[in-house]
């Protein structure tokens, strides 16, 4: 899709975008690169937006919380087996009808992946 063919802005978290994101991940047209940031796992999501097809880069920094494990929280203090990333298009392309200050096409999607 060219810049001239850009979709209008649409604030949407429709599951369709998550399904399409998993297809793009499978074809490696969307990637997730993990890195360590101050003891907390961090991720860079990069590639095609599942809605507008423009290139996006989304940096995710997870929060490391302490003191939340034990019998009262039902946890064992171990890292979770998977990570869920909520991503919103940040393609930087112009999309018609976008509110002032909006970046991207408005689509949000979710990626679930192994934490390791």
Helices and strands as residue ranges (DSSP letters): G 3-5, H 15-26, E 30-37, E 40-48, E 55-61, E 82-88, E 108-114
